[in-house]
Amino acid sequence: MHNYEDRSAHEVIASDELFLGHFPYQARAERHSVVPDAESVLSHFEERHVGLTLEDARAEAERCMSCGMCFECDNCVIYCPQDAVFRVKKEESTLGRYVATDYDRCIGCHICADVCPTGYIDMGMGE
């Protein structure tokens, strides 16, 4: 029906598990709140949380690191000392699956998992 990879069995990647050493820090766009005074609080039906502007929303979307999904940074391909990690051709890939491993060449050094900023590469211990 679709070519999406079923990731429902995977754990959610927490922000402290991300490796962002190769990416510059970008401040988060903050939403502002409107706090009515005591006199008008009962008749105040306006939104209290102001939404992001179109520009702020776009900038916030650009900050997305696609936690748990590959976003083609190529760190794993670049840093693999055995050239065991390679890019999957677009027509053969599913959503969030842009790299694969040649297990005949892989020596289990875990460098690919260490440099992956999103936690996409999950190394098993001989399982």
N, C-alpha and C positions, 0 to 999 in steps of 0.2 A: 504494500500500500504506500509506504514512504521509505526513504532511505535513512531515517534518523536512527542513530545508535541508541539502544535502550540502556540508559544510565540510571534507572530507578534503583538498582541494587547497590550503586556506588554511594559511598558516604559523602556528606557535604564537606567541602574543603573550607576550613576556618581561615579567617584572614591572617592569623598568626602563622599559618602553615605555608603561606605564599612566599616565594623568593623574589623580591623586587629589586635586587641589587643592580640589575642591568637597566632599570627604568627610572627616569627622573621623578621626583616627588611632584605631585600636582594636588593643590588644595581642593578640598571638597566644596561644592556650592551649597551654601546653607540656606534653608528656607526661613523666612521671617514670620513672626507671629504678631497678630494684632490683639492687644489686650484692652478690652473696653474698661472704662472707669466704673466705679461702684454704682453711679447713678444710672448708667445705661446698660448695665449687664443683663437685666431681665428682658429688655426689649432689643437686644443686640442679636440679629439673625444673620449677620454677615459672616463670611469665612474667617476663621481665626488664623489659619495657616495659609499664608500667601504662597501660591505655586511658583515654580521657577519660571524665569523668562525663557523664551525660545532659545536664546543664545546660551543661557546657563544650562538648560536641559541638554543641548547638543554637547557642550563641554563635559557635562557629567557622563553622558553616554560614551564619550571618547576615553574616559578614565577606566571604563570597564575592563577588567582583566580576564573575563570569561572563566571564572574560577572552576576548576575541574575539567575545562574544555581546552583543547589546543587552539591557539589563535595564530599559529604559524610564525612564531618568533624565531624559529630555527636554532635555538640554543642547543638543543639535544643533538641536532645534526652536526652543528659546528664543533661541539666539544667532545663528541664520542671519539676516543682514541683508536677504535677498531673499525670505524666507518660502518658500524652495525645498524645505526639508526638512519633511515632514509625517508624522504618525502614520498607520500603516496600520490599517484596521479589523480588529478581532480575528478576525472570521470569514474575512478574506482573508489573514491573516498565517500564517507558518510559525514553528516554534520559533526564537527568537532573531532574528526579523525584525519589528520593530515600527515602523520608520521607512523612508521611501522618499524619493527625490529627484525633483523636477520639473526635468528638465534644461533645459527652456525658460527657467526662471527662474534657474537656478544660474549664477553668474559665476566659479566656480572659486576662491573666496577661501580655501578650506581651513579656515575657522573651525570648521565642524562637526567635521572630523577633529581639530582641535587641542583642542576641548573634550570630545571623547568619552573617557570614562575607561577604556573597555575595549579600545580599538583596533578596534572594530567597523567604523568608517567608514574605508575604505581608498581614498584618492583616487588615481585614475589620472591620468597626465599626457597626456591626449588620446589614449589608447589605445582 
